[in-house]
Amino acid sequence: MENKTSATEGSICLYASKPCTNPRAVKRNGQLHQFCEFHRSKANFSQRRLDQKRQLEQELARLNQSTSQSQVSHVRRIESALADEIDLSDDEIQVLLEMVSAYRP
């Protein structure tokens, strides 16, 4: 009798947050998934949402990095143009660089 109970318990959903008496879903190879179909769908949805959030954060970090690099390159072009055309003191160049670096389009 005890084996029958453990076999039945082994075939119910193992969702941890609250007890679920639904049967575990069956894999293509015949083995049992950990969750029932409902909780598998719920877990898969949450995982897709997390993956999308992570992808978006990585894309934003990449864009921020490339923007910073383009701003540095822009400042260097301005700096070299100023050095070629105008004779400015070090203090004046510093003020100009601060103004350019503070500019956010």
N, C-alpha and C positions, 0 to 999 in steps of 0.2 A: 504494500500500500504506500509506503514511504517513497519508493522509486517512482510511482505513478504521480505523486504530488510534485516531486522535484522535476520530473519531465514536463509537467504542465507549467510549473513556474519558469522553467528554462525556455518556454516557447512564448512567453508574454513580453511585451515591450519593456526595455530596460531604461526608459526615459527617467532621468534622475530628479528632475524638479518636482514631480508629483507622480503618484502611482497611476499607471496606465495598464488596463487589462486587455488592450487590443493585442492580437497576435503579431509576432515579429514578422516583418516582410521577408520574402525568400529571394535570395540572390539567383542569378542566372545559372550558377553552378550547383544550385540546390541547398547551399548553406544558408543559415539564417543571418539577416542583418541584426544589428543591435536594437533598432527601433521599429515600430510599426510604420506603415506607409504615411500616416498623418505626421508623425514626429520626424520621419526622414525628410519629408517635404519641407517642414518647418526649419529643420537644421540646415538643409541645402540652401533654402532661401536666405537664412542668416549668413551662411558662409559666402554666398554670392555677393550679398550686400557688403560684407567686410572686405572681400577682395576688390570690389569696385571702389570702396573708400580708400583702400591702400594704394590702388592704381592712381587715383586722383591726387592723393598726397604726394606720390612720387613724381607725377607730372608737374604739379605746382612747384615742387622743389627744383626740378630740372629747369622750369621756366624762370624761376627766381635766380638760379645760378647763371643761366645764359644772359639774363637781363643785366646782372651785375657785371659780367664779363664784357658785355657790349658797352656799358657805361664807362668802364675803365678804359676800354679801347677808344671811346669817344673823347674822354678827358686827355688821353695821351696825344691824340691827333690835334686837339685844340692847343695843348701845351707846346707841341713842336711847331705849330703854325705861329703861335705867339712868339716863341723864341726866335723864329726866323725873321719875323716882320717888325717886331716892336722891342725896344730896349726897355724892359721893366725891371724894377728892383725885386729882390727876393720876397719882400713883404707884399708887394703888389701882385706878384704871381700867386702867392699863397692865398690872398683874398679872392682872386679870380677862381682858383681851384676849389675853394670852399663854396663859392657861389654855384659853380658848375656841378659839383657833387651833390649839392642840396636840391638841384633841379630835378623834379619828378614829373615826367610827361603824363 
